Amino acid sequence: MTDTTERFNGNFTQQTPIPQAAEDAALRVMRSGRLHRYNLLPGEDGETGALEREFAAYTGARYCLAVASGGQAMQIALRAAGVAPDETVLVNAFTLAPVPGAIAAVGARARLVDTAPDLTIDLDDLDRKTDGARVLLLSHMRGHVGDMDRLMALCDAAGITVIEDCAHTMGARWRGVPSGRHGRIGCYSTQTYKHMNSGEGGLIVTDDADVMARATLLSGSYMLHQRHPAGPGSEAYEGPMWDMPNMSARMDHLRAALLRPQLAALDANCAAWTARYRVVEDGLRGTPGLRLIERPAHEAFVGSSFQVVMDEAAPGAIADLVARCAARGVELKWFGADRPAAFTSRYDHWHFAAPDRLPGTDALLAALLDMRLPLSFSLEDCATIARILRDEATRGANGEGNAQRMTPAAE
Ligand SMILES: *Cc1c(COP(=O)(O)O)cnc(C)c1O
């Protein structure tokens, strides 16, 4: 018998505290008064430079630049890759608003690519849409990485530069290669809800000296690029320094100080997320009406959020399930609502991107449920969440939605 009174009391947006070592480092920065990244003593890299060096080493990239946000990382990457106003940029339709926002910010036009049933970019649709585009901004939305061999082969053949949005895949790997290292440029976010938390922040990695020189100048380096320990030599700046505007999107030492101890703990945290994901997945397996996303063995993903699809649900059934789960403390996000709410923005809400209809994405968004799994949840919490969702989905599948619950159940 299921316990219909079981309730979950956790908070789906509660992250874990900033580690003590980060707090101590942040205090040292504040006491120094030197918060700006270029406010350095002779011979000092500062927290920002040290973070760049450490993140470059973590991802195996030659160069790394820390910036003000994930959105800024993508805007700078697009500009550094030479995207011009009015140019067409390919992008997944299934992503969050800052991604088409970055394309709009550089004055380019988004060409949206459809979504496969496993939530990754639809490579057949991508193949059809490469004409006239030079850049793909690939968003690994909700941590689903997709077939990077086929994607890179397709883009290489079509002469398309790939910029990866790794906001949900920091710490993930595909066939052993860190996410962000398949394309020319990898972009990451350190905003509170991502895998490292500095409130706001972003990171860019690349092996391309020209791209990194341009990105550094764009980020607002005041011609102090020699103070970038994870940047290229000064010769790389000679050409770009005359062409790149200063767009003021630097990271400061305070945020970098918060991030460095979190980077040291990133792999352990990623494993802890994925352990939580597996508990939810195990708890939901075989639930009537719920399709789980099977993860390929060579995708070392980070399970910081969980997705499940109700492909066959009758109209109203999903909203009903979301409401019944919410009443028991389980906060599901549904991407099918007609108005953008919180983080559930969908492509047809982005009128500035003039989207065409995308049947795969439409079907998916109408049926997709999503929840965060913050590390503040224990494995037992995750088992409770799965039990409640399974219980309510099973009742929904048996026609015991809200209408039936008006009358007392016959025992
Ligand atoms: C959060 C997010 C971003 C951008 O990050 P910000 O740091 O908030 O600008 C980009 N892509 C996706 C998919 C995100 O979720």
PDBQT file of the ligand as one rigid body, heavy atoms in Angstrom, charges set to zero:
ROOT
HETATM    1  C1  LIG A 501      21.931  29.458 -16.670  1.00  0.00    +0.000 C 
HETATM    2  C2  LIG A 501      22.106  29.123 -18.075  1.00  0.00    +0.000 A 
HETATM    3  C3  LIG A 501      22.888  29.899 -18.924  1.00  0.00    +0.000 A 
HETATM    4  C4  LIG A 501      23.461  31.234 -18.607  1.00  0.00    +0.000 C 
HETATM    5  O1  LIG A 501      23.971  31.427 -17.394  1.00  0.00    +0.000 OA
HETATM    6  P1  LIG A 501      23.914  32.830 -16.597  1.00  0.00    +0.000 P 
HETATM    7  O2  LIG A 501      25.159  32.716 -15.806  1.00  0.00    +0.000 OA
HETATM    8  O3  LIG A 501      22.666  32.807 -15.800  1.00  0.00    +0.000 OA
HETATM    9  O4  LIG A 501      23.956  33.943 -17.588  1.00  0.00    +0.000 OA
HETATM   10  C5  LIG A 501      23.090  29.436 -20.199  1.00  0.00    +0.000 A 
HETATM   11  N1  LIG A 501      22.545  28.312 -20.641  1.00  0.00    +0.000 NA
HETATM   12  C6  LIG A 501      21.747  27.562 -19.877  1.00  0.00    +0.000 A 
HETATM   13  C7  LIG A 501      21.163  26.329 -20.451  1.00  0.00    +0.000 C 
HETATM   14  C8  LIG A 501      21.495  27.945 -18.572  1.00  0.00    +0.000 A 
HETATM   15  O5  LIG A 501      20.694  27.211 -17.807  1.00  0.00    +0.000 OA
ENDROOT
TORSDOF 0
